[in-house]
Amino acid sequence: MTEIPACTSSQSIPRSNARPWRLEVHDTLGSTSDTCKAMLDAGQGEDGLAILALSQTAGRGSRGRQWADPGGNLALSVMLVGQGADVPVGLWPFIAGLALHDAMVAFLPDPDALQLKWPNDLLLSGRKMAGILIETGTRATGERWQVIGMGANLRHAPAIEGRELACLADATARVPDAVTVARGVLHHLDHWLACHAAMGFGAVRDAWLERGHPVGTGVNVKAGNQQFTGTFAGLADDGTLLLHTPNGTRHVVTGEVLLARTGRE
């Protein structure tokens, strides 16, 4: 059985229509999402538990990429169980993306420098500074769960060959600590979950489009063995990317996206 590390501190953060978030802070973890999954496997997890690591040694990003965190950055995973896991998985990149964006933007002198990129990235001046990883499963009891992992470069941007990454410190001297950002993310996550519950995905989509790369942006997509180019035409009702191409409008369900306007992933 995997040993679950003890947290160094725990705090409660109110939620509108559910028990409060419980934020557990750990000095060092391999991966916050792996810790959540180990807890779920051991029957210890609960809906609304958030795990924050002040340093993360084996973080994971999308498509199996490593997400290095030497400390000073955000490594946060949120556990949703049972009814808490009712939000369709495909909508989480937008809900979590809005929460990340809104938690960060208050610290920037130029809010327009921050932009969401489909499907699960946050860009600062065109360079990736944060990402989201969603994982799902079912407990032995039959309860469904979702783990929403969020990583953001606050003080340091890791060096990854072939990629340009940004951190919040590139744009401001007023860099908050990870606990402050985590609390902000959970506050905004509650807001956007309540918005989705009250008004549906349409309201979430509209808010994402206000903060995302503009309609008309040139987009290059790599999906499996296919590559295609077009211009961003918005989001469909299920959150898939709409791409205008010479052969008509294409629905992109998944893929690596490069914005032609910035030339960056």
VENFENRA-V319656 format. One line per field, one symbol per residue. burial: 1 if it has 9 or more other ideal C-beta (glycine too) atoms within 8 Angstrom, else 0. A space follows every 50 residues. Layout:
burial: ???
This chain:
burial: 00010010000010100001111111001011111111110100101111 11111100111000001010001111111110011010001111111111 11111011000011111101111101111111111100100011111111 11111111000000111110110011011011111111111111110000 10111011101110001111111000011111101100111111100001 110010111100010
